[in-house]
Amino acid sequence: MSDKINAQISAFMDDELTHEESLGFLEMISREKHHEDTFHRYVSIREVINPKTVIQADTDFVARVSNVVQDESETSFPDFSEADVTAI
């Protein structure tokens, strides 16, 4: 039985099950905690073996934005005084 469950888990993760088979599989693992635990182990192993691509920020872009912000003069922003603020 364990081999059958392992094969189902693998097929589900590889998107090889039909819609109906996938629903049945998900119902089965939701009812049986030990199969759900096995599924989570398979997912963890897959993530270690095939990590998702990490999107990294373009450091040049970040530096350019930082420079533009630093170059903005304080005079380009309106000067508010307490007289301009309305208390509610």
C-alpha positions as CSV (number, residue, x, y, z in Angstrom):
1,M,0.0,0.0,0.0
2,S,2.9,2.4,0.8
3,D,4.3,2.0,-2.7
4,K,0.9,2.8,-4.2
5,I,0.6,6.0,-2.1
6,N,4.2,7.0,-2.9
7,A,3.5,6.6,-6.6
8,Q,0.3,8.6,-6.2
9,I,2.2,11.4,-4.4
10,S,4.8,11.5,-7.1
11,A,2.2,11.5,-9.9
12,F,0.3,14.3,-8.2
13,M,3.4,16.4,-7.8
14,D,4.4,15.8,-11.4
15,D,0.8,16.8,-12.5
16,E,0.2,13.4,-14.0
17,L,-3.1,12.7,-12.4
18,T,-6.5,13.5,-14.0
19,H,-8.6,16.1,-12.3
20,E,-10.7,13.4,-10.6
21,E,-7.7,11.4,-9.5
22,S,-6.2,14.6,-8.0
23,L,-9.4,15.3,-6.1
24,G,-9.5,11.8,-4.8
25,F,-5.8,12.0,-3.8
26,L,-6.4,15.3,-1.9
27,E,-9.4,13.9,-0.1
28,M,-7.4,10.8,0.9
29,I,-4.4,12.7,2.3
30,S,-6.8,15.1,4.1
31,R,-8.4,12.1,5.9
32,E,-5.2,10.2,6.7
33,K,-2.6,12.2,8.6
34,H,0.3,9.8,7.9
35,H,-0.2,10.1,4.2
36,E,-0.4,13.9,4.5
37,D,2.9,13.8,6.4
38,T,4.5,11.7,3.6
39,F,3.2,14.2,1.0
40,H,4.8,17.1,3.0
41,R,8.1,15.3,3.1
42,Y,8.0,14.7,-0.7
43,V,7.3,18.5,-1.2
44,S,10.2,19.4,1.1
45,I,12.5,17.1,-0.7
46,R,11.5,18.5,-4.1
47,E,12.1,22.0,-2.9
48,V,15.6,21.1,-1.8
49,I,16.4,19.3,-5.0
50,N,14.7,21.9,-7.3
51,P,14.5,25.2,-5.6
52,K,12.3,27.8,-7.2
53,T,14.1,30.6,-9.0
54,V,14.7,33.5,-6.8
55,I,14.2,36.9,-8.4
56,Q,16.9,39.3,-7.3
57,A,16.6,43.0,-7.4
58,D,18.8,44.8,-10.0
59,T,21.3,46.4,-7.7
60,D,22.0,49.1,-10.4
61,F,18.3,50.0,-10.4
62,V,18.3,50.2,-6.6
63,A,21.4,52.4,-6.6
64,R,20.0,54.7,-9.3
65,V,16.8,55.2,-7.3
66,S,18.8,55.9,-4.2
67,N,20.9,58.4,-6.0
68,V,17.9,60.2,-7.4
69,V,16.3,60.4,-4.0
70,Q,19.4,61.8,-2.4
71,D,19.9,64.3,-5.2
72,E,16.4,65.7,-4.8
73,S,16.7,69.1,-3.2
74,E,14.6,69.9,-0.2
75,T,13.2,72.9,-2.1
76,S,11.4,70.6,-4.5
77,F,9.0,69.7,-1.6
78,P,6.5,72.3,-0.3
79,D,7.4,73.9,3.0
80,F,4.5,73.5,5.3
81,S,4.3,75.5,8.5
82,E,2.1,74.9,11.5
83,A,-0.2,77.6,10.1
84,D,-0.9,75.5,7.0
85,V,-2.2,72.5,9.2
86,T,-5.8,72.4,10.1
87,A,-6.6,70.7,13.3
88,I,-9.6,68.4,13.2
